Amino acid sequence: MSARRLIALAVAATLTLGAAPPKRGLSWGAVVALTPAGSHVYGNPAANVKLTEWMSYTCSHCAHFESEGATPIRLQLVMPGKLRFEIRHLVRDPVDMTVALLTNCGTPDKFLLNHIVFLRSQSTWIQPLMNPTSAQRVRWETGSYAVRSRNIASDFHFYDIMATRGYTRVQVDRCLSDKAMADRLAAQTKDATERGVEGTPTFAIDDVLLAGTHDWRLLEPQLLARM
């Protein structure tokens, strides 16, 4: 299924917060809960199986998993109520942190589409990171936290991406300056490393890390075996 079709489905099923059963006409894929750590859990809270993904927005393998594995997971397992799917952050670099601040910008019901849009367009926006100029490095690494984040957002055209999601520049700048959110994202990263997560994407089923499993080819049979 195309990214456009997946986004259309997600828009049609307006996300609801909390553990209440989905309203008539919606699926469990429309239910999101925000954990105390700030991660997002989608699906039926009573599902027997929980999948956790640790991901990074500057990780090409994470973008590949989003296009290859996350779609069937959401449509075939989360929406029918068979699986809870949690997305956690493992922040790798300042650009990754900037995108994570933006995907978490606004209420929790906005996160999933922000997440999908940035991962699906990664190959386009990530180009400045491949061969940055000296001037760009200075812009990304000097000045206050808010200034550095806004410079990254400008150089990578993140303001344009967020505009397609209905955000104004004022709203984006406010989220880029959200130090409390940055601290929560850093805490998620610290927790991941303490759990033994060494790269992205990394997966756990029912909080048990899957050693050596970093793609849909290896994850799918282990996940389906639990269904």
Buried (B, 14 or more C-beta within 10 A) or exposed (E): EEBEEBBEBBEEBEBBEEEEEBEEEBBBBBBBBBEEEBBBBBBBBEBEBBBBBBBBBBBEBBBBBBBEBBBBBBBEBBBBBBBBBBBBBBBBEBBBBBBBBBBBBBEBBBBBBBBBBBBBBBEEBBEBBEEBEEEBEEBBEEEEBBEBBBBBBEBBBBBEBBEEBEBEEEBBBBBBBBEEBBEBBBEBBEBBEEBEBEEBBBBBBEEEBBEEBBBBEEBBEEBEEEE
